[in-house]
Amino acid sequence: MSLFDAQEEARRRQAQPLAARMRPAKLNEFVGQEHFLGPGKLLRRLLEADRLGSVIFYGPPGTGKTTLARLLAVESRSRFRQLSAVTSGVKELREVLVDARDELSASGQKTLLFIDEIHRFNKAQQDVLLPDVEEGVAILVGATTENPFFTINSALVSRSRVFQFEPLSSAQIKTLIHRALADRERGLGGHDVRMDDDALEFLAETSDGDARRALSALEIGVLSSDKSPIRFTRQLAEESVQRKAIQYDRQGDAHYDSISALIKSIRGSDPDAALYWLARMLEAGEDVRFLARRLVILASEDVGNADPAALSLAVAASQACELVGLPECQLNLAQAVTYLACAPKSNASTIGIGEARQDVREGRLLPVPIHLRDKHYAGAKRLGHGEGYQYAHNSPDAIAAQDYLGVERQYYRPVDRGFEQELASRLEVIRARLREVKRPSDSPKPTDPT
């Protein structure tokens, strides 16, 4: 490289944002994703065995997908070629693949083709990749923020290994910030920066696991300060951080993962986690009707008769959302969420209806006992319908000792929590009375479903 070329390269590097300049040059400098890149983990083993094939990197922005793709090219001694599915089409894709095939034939060197936002390619564009991926002409590394099992052709997914990137931890973000402050060549080591502990903590926490966001805020704070040494305070950190756009698609992965987290937090009786996931969905613009419907379902599914008032409260919150709308109905939803989270839990009704329907589906169909059949039509008496029926209210405790099913079945098993404790005690008395009835057979043959 000539002196002129070196100067041009230096200027280009200087113009890059801090996050781009601080990209690691070696794999051992990469921070995060130890669950598949750590010692003995799958991706590391593939590299060490020189068996790297096509992969799909799936995860939120700023977690290192592009950076790791470049490092994989270095580790596998492959040429690195990059395309964006947003700006490239079939023509550009075919050109890169033809070039990769020619290079492999001429020199034996493989090409690592990195396609950013690969989910933006339509089915026809994705199908173009299949032959060369299958033959190993190019090592495909596709990056996506969307769940590949929803957005990428199953044929392409089946020929690739999927690695899910997780947001970086606060400790990992701090490591990257310290590294940037110390590096004089690529980072901010040329500036005398005194970072306050609470400012560092704030940057690490508010970056939400996004290294790019943390380093961008750091660079803005340092370069916008005209004093030396630079006192990087909590206030400066807050002024340097921009509000992050929430990655959310009502039809996609984030939608289903978020509602799953909300429901499971309520079911697990954690009102604080439940409020966070509710806030996350509201901030992302989730439909409040959808949230209200899910809370009404949960009130019966997970709280049930342990607290019968839960269903009334959830229904009231749903009606209130229709009445007042946003932003005020967030208060109704928050009340419902916290009440449901703190309520005693029972899924006995849920299990009971599931078991009963399973019996019906599997053909265990029981005839309606004669004494329970309708007798309000001409000819019913001649058939014996309703004969022997005991009107429950004529009994002192309104429990008539008669058979209502024809066999011994127990679908409803109350739990020992909340109001269901009382129901369980009452049900024990009821069932003892019902068992006084002598049945002709405890296991009659099911009726022919046809």
C-alpha positions, 0 to 999 in steps of 0.5 A: 500500500502506497503512502497516498493509499494509507492516507486515504484509508486513514481518512475513511477510518476517521470518518467512520463512527466509533462503533465501526472503528472499534470492530474487533480484528480478531475473533478473540476480541469479540464480546458476547454470544458465548452460548454458541461462540465460547470454548467448546460451543457449536460455532467455535467447534465448526471453525476449529474443524474447518467445517463452517457451512452456511449460517443464519444470524438472528437477533436484535441490532447491535449484537455483533452479527455483521462483525462476526460475519467479517471475523468468520471470513478471516477465520475460514480464510474466505473472501468477504462479500457483502450485500444488503437485501434492501438494495440488492436484487437477483442480478447482483446476487447472481453476479456475486455467486458466479464470481464465487464459483469462478474464484473457487475453480481458479484458486480454491478459495471460498467466498463468504457471502454476507447478506444483511436483512436477508428476510427482505429478499422475497421467495424467488430471490432466496431460491437463487441461493439454494444451489450454490449453498447446497454445493458449498460454492459460497458460505452464506451468512444471512443476518436478520432481526426477524425470526428466520423460521417465520420469514425465510424459506424453509428450504434455505433454513434447512440448509443452514445453521441458525444462531440466535444472538442475545442482547449484550449484558451490562458487563459486556457493554462496559467492557466495550466502553472501557476498550473504546476509551483506552484505544488511541488508534481506533477509539477515544484514547486520545481524549482525556475522559474521566467517566463517572461510575453512574454515567457508565452504569447508565450507558450500559443499562440504557443501551438495552444490550445494543453495543452500537447504541452505547458506543454512539452515545459515548462518542457524542458525549466526548466529541460534544465536550470542549473541556479537557479533561472531559468529565463524563457525568450522568447528565452528559450520558443522558443528553447523549443517549437518544430514545431507542426505537422499539423493534416490534412487529404486531405480526412478528416475533417480538409481538408473540415473545412479548405477550408470552412474557407478559402472560407468563409473568402474571401466571408466575405472580410477578407484578413488576415483570408483568408491568414492564412487559405491559409497558413494553407492548404499549410503548411499541403501539400494541393494540389495547383490545388484544391486551385486554382480551388476553387478560380476560382469557388469563383470568379464567385460564390461570386464576379461575375459581381461586379468585372468582373476582379476577374474571369480573375485574378483567372484563371490567378493564376490557370494557374500560379500555373501550370507554376511555382509550389510550393513554388513560386506559393504560391505568385500567390495564395496569390495575388488571395486570397487577391484580391478576399477578397477585391473585391466587392461581388455579388452572383446575377449570382449564385442565378439567375442560381439556380432559372432558373435551379429550374424552369426547374427541377420542370417542368416549361418548356417554349416553344422556341418562334416561332421567336427565333427558328432555320430557317436554314434548309429546311422546317423551313420557312413553319413552321414559324420559325424565322418569325418576329425576329428582329436583335438587331444590327439594333436597334440604341442602339442594344436593340430590343423590342422583347420577348426572353422567352415567360413569364415575369421572372427575374432571374438576380437581380444585387446588388448595389455594384461594377460594378454591380451598372452600370449593374443594371442601364443599365438593368433597361433600357433594361428591360423597352424596353423589356416590350414594347412587348405585350405577348399573356399570361404572364403565359402560360402552361408549356409544357409536360416534357414527 
